[in-house]
């Protein structure tokens, strides 16, 4: 097994490791020529800069930078494709001469792999040299080729947040507002239409488009999808459906065929980008050799290629279509019955082009199955994690030891499809629950499994009873009605009142002598305590900053509370706008889009109701429930995988610290720094006062000493007399 892991890793992963090395390690002389074309800048940097200009209301600069980010991304993908094609033949002839291997990257049949890795194999030396030569030549060719067109930073992997922004076409959302502010309404209409095509349930954008239609100077031709070149398969799909609805069967068949071909083309484009794009190195979890970690990198690329089908739905017309369908589902009864009917109608004719499966799909399935075999090999032997995105995968491809897990995942996916939930719940926050808990006495009460979700945790013992009492005293002494809700005493329900206190206000009241200084300081320090715990447990990929801390209390009002159907806090998501009907969550203002991690630290349990609960995106299906108690901390990622709410508080007063954290330093809570400055100033004042008191005390002591000495001299003089 060690030999398998080593060879598999070296031969397959060397290629990826070389091409993902930053380009600045290897100087490329082509950059220094005086007439060289400007290098492509990183599109994520251009996008962030454009968004920053947007929020600064610098509309001209925002439009320029956002347009540049879109163009830079398109250009980068074209450069990668160009270099992939140019370098594709590097060393390939050597591999072709082997005859037994049909290799595209690492697509090697498992039986051949195992045959080669057997101890008595005699093919090792020749394969070593040829494979290493091919991998090295192609990797160096790609690195040099891409380096001629793209800056070193532009070649680095982008974050999952950026991938989400561009996949959801969010740059066009910013652009439509920007062009509206610049009174360039035709461009605004085009940007709005482009965003709406990918987000048809976005109600605000639908209203904006209607507004643009009524504007003078805006025509129907202005509503153009600027991304149409990247999604031509959907245009063909719509055209084919239209032909079918009109009973135009011949054009429908031709359009369906073109749709399938275009879908395969787009899928291949996605797979090429997986191969050529820089890959983030696998997370170091402290186990396995360097070769196994390198194997994880190459397996990640194969998984990327497999997941391309989730980005492009393959839309599948008579015999040929049925035979093609049977490639995916060979035991489908309806297709088999229809194929028998067509065969009898054709009089048992021999197979022709019209009665054989689509050869492009034959090739696609063959390649995909080879990848799946390697991925399942990695799962079984290298502890690699992979969820098969396809329902058509044959069972015999899956190793016996993994079939129970595979069947469970397949059944889960089938259930999602039956329920109409086409979106797999994936948390793209970068957090990975299960890290260590660094505080002595803190225990994990509930994890992802018990909470039936992703990136959720309940920790007990974060505060002592005495500390809970001190913070409750702060709430009783200084809680302000409607704090954070413009003074509205009952912002969520008329059956409860809401009070809040911030760290800065507590610090100012303590400075004025109205609150205990030590208790106010504890309020501040609890934010850091929670940050340390959650940053460790969720294995944050970057440093977390406290974004906001709020001491909140919800009290049941006097009167009839029985039979309440409302909530203390409605179901919501912390960093996006949840639409339960469409199960969409829009990461845009007025949502706090900078929030990455959320937490609630409870202070008491002497009340009725007030449980925190999680739901699915429909805001109705409750997936987990947590009851408060002193020192209990609930932490979870702030994104759409964790909609949550609070049940009605029907009696008593429920108090807790609500905390939010961000990975972005500019969004850190500046009030905490101001509070820290106040305490530092108080400390300095006290130090000065102590110094003055000490100096004054020394002066008085010196005066008393002088007085005693003077008295002594007088007494001595009298004695002499």
Secondary structure by P-SEA (a helix, b strand, c coil): caaaaaaaaaacaaaaaaaaccccccccccccccccccccccaaaaaaaaaaaaaacaaaaaaaaaaaaaaaaaaaaaaaaaaaaaacccaaaaaaaacccccccccccaaaaaaaacccccccaaaaaaaaaaaaaaaaaaaaaaaacccccccccccaaaaaaaaaaaaaaaaaaaaaaacaaaaaaaaaaaaaaacccaaaaaaaaaaaaacccccccccccccccccaaaaaaaaaaaaaaacccaaaaaaaaaaaaaaaaaaaaaaaaaaccccccccccccccaaaaaaaaaaaaaaaaaacccccccccccaaaaaaaaaaccccaaaaaaaaaaaaaaccccccccccccaaaaaaaaaaaaaaaaaaaaaaccbbbbbbccccccccccccccaaaaaaaaaaaaaaaaacccccccccccccccccccccccccccccccccccccccccccccaaaaaaaaaaaaccccccccccccccccccccccccccaaaaaaaaaaccccaaaaaaaaaaaaaaaaaaaaaaccccccccccccbbbbbbcccccccccccccccccccbbbbcccccccccccccccccbbbbbbcccccccbbbbbbccccccccbbbbbcccbbbbbbcccccccccccccccbbbbbbbbbbcccccccaaaaaaaaaaaaaaaaaaaaaaaaaaaaaaaaaaaaaaaaaaaaaaaaaaac
